[in-house]
């Protein structure tokens, strides 16, 4: 299944960590970076490591990601959180492949220590600067990278978009958002996760922007408040009709391939190729 919602939770808030898996999100992002002040970094890391250990690999079907700091501090974060409960790490402020190679090495050591399958912990780089965007294709090809995510708040500041990324409309972000989708497709990794909106009170606006991002090729959305989770889940959950069409198309295609037929005609009478079927499989993967 593909996650439709990613809920951020501060790594220095044990009370919120205790409840986050029950908030309805398909995935959670435990934040050791921006949500944690510098003096509290070591304590937060220990808190998150203890929480992950307490889960004993049982996350109730929820993906668990940890956003780690950049640089040497981030490598310490990685070393502390690797274990059977961890889906992957999100590397804040990624600038170059060399950083991700260092993360890969740290994860390899952590997997060996935890007796996990090598390569089982995934990586999502966060692109938060102009330099990162310009190097996005190389970053997407780095070890363990399964998708990209854009940190639009930091990026807006870097690009001079203004004080609030939420005030920039889709036209301002169009080229950047499309570039990240294009780079992801070219690299053969999953579609990027849609960025956060800091306005968690206007859920109608959040739904509208989420639908726009879905049309642009994003899958799933990062949320900073539990109220946004239900909206993201609703936007990315295919309708019963869309799901039925996708299942019928995949069944027709698979049957044709099994019969050795080179030309496939879908249930609607149109020709079908692998690209169309790939999209149909994605629709099925979003269903709950």
matplotlib code that plots the C-alpha trace (Angstrom):
import matplotlib.pyplot as plt

x = [0.0, 1.0, 0.9, -1.7, -0.7, 2.5, 1.9, 4.8, 5.4, 8.2, 10.8, 11.0, 7.3, 6.9, 3.2, 2.6, 4.8, 2.7, -0.5, 0.8, 0.2, -3.5, -4.1, -5.2, -2.1, -0.7, 2.8, 4.4, 7.5, 9.2, 11.1, 14.6, 15.4, 13.4, 10.9, 13.7, 15.7, 19.5, 20.0, 17.4, 18.8, 20.6, 17.6, 15.1, 17.3, 17.3, 13.5, 12.9, 15.2, 13.5, 10.1, 11.1, 12.5, 9.3, 7.3, 9.2, 8.6, 4.8, 3.7, 0.1, 0.6, 1.8, 5.1, 7.5, 10.0, 12.5, 13.6, 17.2, 19.5, 22.0, 25.7, 27.5, 24.6, 22.3, 24.7, 24.4, 20.6, 20.7, 22.9, 20.4, 17.1, 17.9, 15.7, 12.8, 10.2, 11.9, 10.7, 13.3, 15.0, 14.3, 17.5, 16.9, 18.6, 20.2, 22.6, 24.7, 25.1, 28.1, 25.8, 23.6, 26.5, 27.5, 23.9, 24.0, 27.1, 25.7, 22.5, 24.5, 26.3, 23.0, 21.3, 24.1, 24.0, 20.2, 20.3, 18.1, 18.2, 20.8, 19.3, 15.9, 15.9, 14.9, 16.0, 14.0, 16.1, 14.5, 15.3, 15.3, 17.6, 18.2, 21.5, 19.6, 17.1, 19.8, 21.4, 18.1, 18.7, 22.0, 20.4, 17.5, 20.0, 21.8, 21.8, 18.5, 16.6, 12.9, 11.4, 12.1, 10.4, 10.6, 10.9, 9.0, 9.3, 13.1, 13.2, 10.9, 13.3, 16.2, 14.5, 13.0, 9.4, 8.4, 7.8, 5.2, 5.3, 1.6, 1.0, 2.7, 0.1, 0.5, 1.7, 4.7, 5.7, 4.6, 8.0, 9.6, 6.9, 6.8, 10.6, 10.6, 7.9, 9.9, 13.2, 11.5, 9.9, 13.2, 15.0, 12.4, 11.6, 8.2, 6.3, 7.2, 5.2, 3.3, 4.7, 3.2, 0.9, 1.3, -2.3, -4.0, -7.3, -8.4, -9.1, -11.0, -7.9, -5.8, -8.1, -8.0, -4.2, -3.9, -6.1, -3.9, -0.8, -2.3, -3.1, 0.5, 1.8, 2.3, 1.2, 0.4, 0.9, 2.9, 0.7, 1.6, -1.7, -4.0, -6.9, -5.1, -4.7, -8.3, -8.3, -5.2, -6.5, -9.8, -8.1, -5.7, -8.2, -9.6, -13.3, -15.1, -15.6, -11.9, -10.8, -13.1, -11.8, -8.2, -8.8, -10.6, -7.8, -5.0, -6.9, -7.3, -3.7, -2.4, -4.6, -3.4, 0.3, -0.4, -1.9, 1.1, -0.9, 1.1, -1.9, -4.2, -7.6, -9.0, -12.5, -13.3, -12.2, -8.9, -5.4, -3.5, 0.3, 2.5, 2.5, -1.3, -1.3, 1.4, -0.9, -3.8, -1.6, -0.9, -4.6, -5.1, -2.2, -3.8, -7.1, -8.0]
y = [0.0, 3.6, 6.0, 8.8, 10.9, 11.5, 13.1, 15.0, 14.6, 16.3, 13.9, 15.7, 15.1, 11.6, 12.2, 12.8, 9.9, 7.6, 8.5, 9.2, 5.7, 6.1, 9.4, 7.8, 8.6, 6.0, 7.1, 9.3, 11.4, 11.7, 15.0, 15.3, 18.4, 21.7, 20.7, 20.1, 23.1, 22.6, 22.2, 19.3, 17.3, 14.6, 14.1, 14.0, 11.4, 9.2, 9.6, 8.6, 5.6, 4.4, 4.8, 2.9, 0.1, -0.1, -0.8, -4.0, -3.9, -3.6, -0.3, -1.3, -1.0, 2.6, 3.5, 5.1, 7.6, 9.7, 13.1, 13.4, 16.4, 17.2, 16.6, 14.7, 15.3, 13.5, 10.5, 10.2, 10.3, 7.5, 5.3, 5.7, 5.0, 2.0, -1.0, -3.2, -0.5, 2.0, 2.3, 4.9, 8.2, 11.6, 13.5, 17.2, 19.8, 17.3, 19.2, 16.5, 12.8, 12.6, 13.2, 10.3, 8.0, 8.7, 8.0, 4.8, 3.7, 4.5, 2.6, -0.4, -0.5, 0.0, -2.8, -5.2, -4.4, -4.8, -7.9, -6.4, -7.3, -5.2, -2.3, -2.6, 1.0, 3.5, 7.1, 10.2, 13.3, 16.6, 19.2, 22.6, 24.8, 26.0, 23.9, 20.8, 21.3, 21.8, 18.5, 16.7, 14.1, 12.9, 13.0, 10.8, 8.2, 8.0, 4.8, 3.7, 6.8, 5.7, 9.2, 12.9, 15.5, 19.3, 21.4, 24.4, 26.7, 26.7, 26.7, 29.7, 31.6, 30.6, 31.7, 34.9, 33.8, 35.7, 35.1, 32.4, 29.6, 29.1, 32.5, 31.5, 30.0, 27.0, 29.2, 30.3, 26.8, 25.1, 24.8, 23.5, 21.0, 19.7, 19.4, 17.2, 14.9, 14.7, 13.9, 11.2, 9.5, 9.7, 8.0, 5.3, 6.1, 6.7, 9.9, 12.7, 13.4, 16.7, 19.4, 20.6, 23.5, 25.4, 26.6, 23.7, 25.6, 26.2, 22.6, 23.6, 25.3, 22.4, 20.0, 22.2, 22.5, 18.7, 18.0, 20.3, 18.6, 15.2, 16.3, 17.5, 13.9, 13.9, 11.0, 11.4, 14.6, 15.6, 16.9, 19.0, 18.5, 15.5, 17.5, 17.5, 13.7, 12.9, 15.4, 14.0, 10.4, 11.4, 13.2, 10.3, 7.5, 6.5, 6.4, 3.0, 3.6, 4.5, 1.5, -0.8, 0.5, 0.1, -3.5, -4.4, -2.8, -4.7, -8.0, -7.5, -6.6, -9.5, -11.9, -10.7, -11.0, -14.5, -15.4, -13.9, -11.2, -8.0, -5.7, -5.2, -3.6, -2.3, -2.6, 0.8, -0.3, 1.7, 0.3, -0.2, -0.2, -0.7, 3.0, 3.0, -0.2, 1.2, 4.1, 1.6, -0.4, 2.8, 3.5, 0.0, 0.6, 3.7, 1.9, 1.0]
z = [0.0, -0.6, 2.3, 1.8, 4.9, 6.8, 10.3, 11.9, 15.6, 17.6, 18.9, 22.2, 23.1, 24.6, 25.3, 21.6, 20.6, 22.8, 20.8, 17.3, 15.8, 16.7, 14.8, 11.6, 9.5, 7.2, 8.1, 10.9, 10.7, 14.1, 13.9, 15.4, 13.4, 13.3, 16.0, 18.5, 19.9, 19.8, 23.6, 23.5, 20.6, 22.6, 25.0, 22.0, 20.2, 23.3, 23.7, 20.1, 20.3, 23.5, 21.9, 18.8, 20.9, 23.0, 19.8, 19.3, 15.6, 16.0, 14.4, 13.8, 10.0, 10.2, 8.5, 11.0, 9.6, 11.5, 10.2, 11.1, 11.2, 8.5, 9.0, 11.8, 14.2, 11.7, 11.6, 15.4, 14.9, 12.4, 14.6, 17.5, 15.7, 13.4, 14.5, 13.4, 14.0, 11.6, 8.0, 7.0, 7.7, 6.1, 5.8, 6.4, 4.2, 1.9, -0.4, -2.1, -2.7, -0.4, 2.6, 1.6, 1.1, 4.7, 5.8, 3.9, 5.6, 9.0, 8.2, 7.1, 10.4, 12.3, 10.3, 11.1, 14.8, 14.9, 12.7, 10.1, 6.4, 4.7, 2.8, 4.6, 6.0, 3.3, 2.8, 1.7, 1.1, 1.9, -0.8, 1.0, -1.0, -4.6, -4.6, -3.7, -6.4, -9.0, -7.8, -7.5, -10.2, -8.6, -5.2, -6.4, -7.6, -4.2, -2.2, -0.6, -1.9, -2.4, -3.0, -2.7, -0.5, -0.8, 2.3, 0.9, 4.0, 3.9, 0.1, 0.0, 2.2, 0.0, -3.1, -1.7, -2.0, 1.1, 4.7, 4.4, 1.9, 2.3, 0.8, -2.5, -4.9, -7.1, -10.0, -7.9, -7.1, -10.4, -12.1, -8.9, -8.0, -11.6, -11.6, -8.5, -10.0, -13.3, -11.5, -9.5, -12.5, -14.4, -11.5, -11.2, -7.6, -6.0, -6.6, -4.1, -1.0, -1.1, 1.2, 4.5, 4.9, 8.2, 8.1, 9.8, 10.6, 7.0, 6.0, 2.9, 1.5, 2.6, 0.6, -2.4, -2.5, -1.8, -4.8, -6.9, -5.8, -6.5, -10.1, -10.5, -9.7, -5.9, -3.8, -0.1, 1.9, 4.9, 7.7, 10.8, 12.6, 13.1, 11.6, 8.2, 8.2, 7.4, 4.6, 3.0, 3.3, 1.6, -1.3, -2.0, -1.5, -4.9, -5.4, -5.7, -9.4, -10.0, -8.0, -10.0, -13.3, -12.2, -11.1, -14.3, -16.4, -14.5, -14.8, -18.5, -19.0, -16.9, -18.7, -22.1, -21.0, -19.7, -23.1, -25.0, -26.6, -27.6, -28.1, -25.1, -25.3, -22.0, -20.7, -22.3, -25.7, -25.7, -26.2, -23.0, -22.4, -19.4, -18.4, -18.2, -16.1, -13.8, -13.0, -12.4, -10.0, -8.1, -7.7, -6.3, -3.9, -2.5, -1.7, 1.9]

ax = plt.figure().add_subplot(projection="3d")
ax.plot(x, y, z, "-o")
ax.set_aspect("equal")
plt.show()
